[in-house]
């Protein structure tokens, strides 16, 4: 009952309902801990893609160029660069396009 504090109505008051609510909430928590990772990766890719298109390239071309240039930067850091420091992101894009052209 202590873990059901803050639940609404009978969900914090009735023993059977409390047990069902806690079981379901635990299942949702377990599932959503995995879904959160997917959602953040999707967000990072969207930010990188939008910033790359402003620089005249696509997301896939940018990532391929970075792999060829052997620049090891993860999507989270690349997204932060694109969002907070567009000049540095521009330098990364130039590095990637330079690797593609050679």
Buried (B, 14 or more C-beta within 10 A) or exposed (E): EEEBEEBEEEBBEBEEBBEEBBEEBEEEEEEEEEEEEEEEEEEBBEBBBEBBEEBEBEBEBBBBBBEEBEEEEEBBEBBBBBBEEEEEBBEBBEBBBEBBEE
